[in-house]
Amino acid sequence: MNQISFLRGVPTEEALEAVSELIATSYGEVVRAYGPQILQYQTPGVADFNGFIPLKQTLARRFGIDGDPNKRLICLNGGMEVFSMLLKSFPRSSRIAMEALTYDRALSDALRYEHEIVGIPFTSEGIDLDALEKELSSGDVKLFYRIIYHQNPTGLVATLENIEAAAEICAAHNTLYACDIAYYELRYDGQKNPKLDLSKHAMTCLIGSFTKTIAAGTKCGFGIFPEAVVERVTPVIANTRLNPNYPTQAVIHRIMVSGEYDRHLDYLTDLYRPRLEAFNTALSQSFPELEVLQPKGGFFSGIWLPGIQDETDFIAAAKTKGVSIAPANVFPPGWAQHYRDKQQGPFFRLTFPALKPESIMKGIELLGETYREIKS
């Protein structure tokens, strides 16, 4: 039996095929243009420990960053590597705040560095601001990390008011505020997510990635930080990575300045919109008794299944019907049982962009059948 898998949040093959020739051509162009300057470790004025300097300049213009881009931006091998270097720059056992359901890789990385993780619960607008204020005022929280748009794993889009209010709370308590914007430009409902004005928020950072917008295999991401943070993180990068992948960063720079990047984003919107619509329609039809979030973009959403007592049995039953799902290891310590009690059942993260609309509809339908059978 062919399995319909909701497990891996990867770009669809059509998206990669659409950009493959552009990437191939761009590699040749940038190597011919820069030659040994991007094939060496570091070259003054072109590439340093923190990345390919023209790409940092392009990103600074795109996000409206004032000052010297080299003092504000870091470009490494993926957004997660940027976040990892940031985590590594804090002393071990530092207090780190994260959303009470968060990206599993970010959570595991923070735990790997032996940091103390505190969870911040959700509201329909984003995170619970009162809970954030209480947590930050009660101790020395070094960092608050969240995914503000098309959140992984919930699919939630935070309001700009919620995002900026959290920025003010973090600034008041001298807590670095890291907003992951990996899915910022991946909205498929015809709307655009608001751009954050970093000039108003001194403690606010942005961490982004081209993994989903260009190609997963390129592994390029960036961080926009206050100058003092870049100064602190740079030695960590230098002692961990002699340099990132300069040719790939040069390729991404070339794709952005040529205008091909924005054209490809338009293509992705058209490509993923029918899949988003199929996903939302299927959730509403197959789980009419539940309140399910209708995502507007990104790669992930999730569903709570009240009345399911044994998560493992449910996963096995779904697999028997031809659908692959997995336990969601997305909870900071202490929060899994809290939410399971509150929701009266487990949470499952689902992804849709790599699947055709008909497979999405069928897979969600089979999950709904499994749910009713197991629950009854």
PyMOL commands that set and color helices and strands:
alter all, ss='L'
color gray80, all
select helices_A, chain A and resi 13-38+53-62+69-72+79-88+104-112+129-137+160-172+198-200+216-218+227-240+246-257+260-286+311-321+335-343+357-375
alter helices_A, ss='H'
color red, helices_A
select strands_A, chain A and resi 4-5+47-48+51-52+73-76+95-99+116-120+122-123+126-127+141-147+176-180+204-209+221-224+300-304+323-324+347-351
alter strands_A, ss='S'
color yellow, strands_A
deselect
rebuild
show_as cartoon
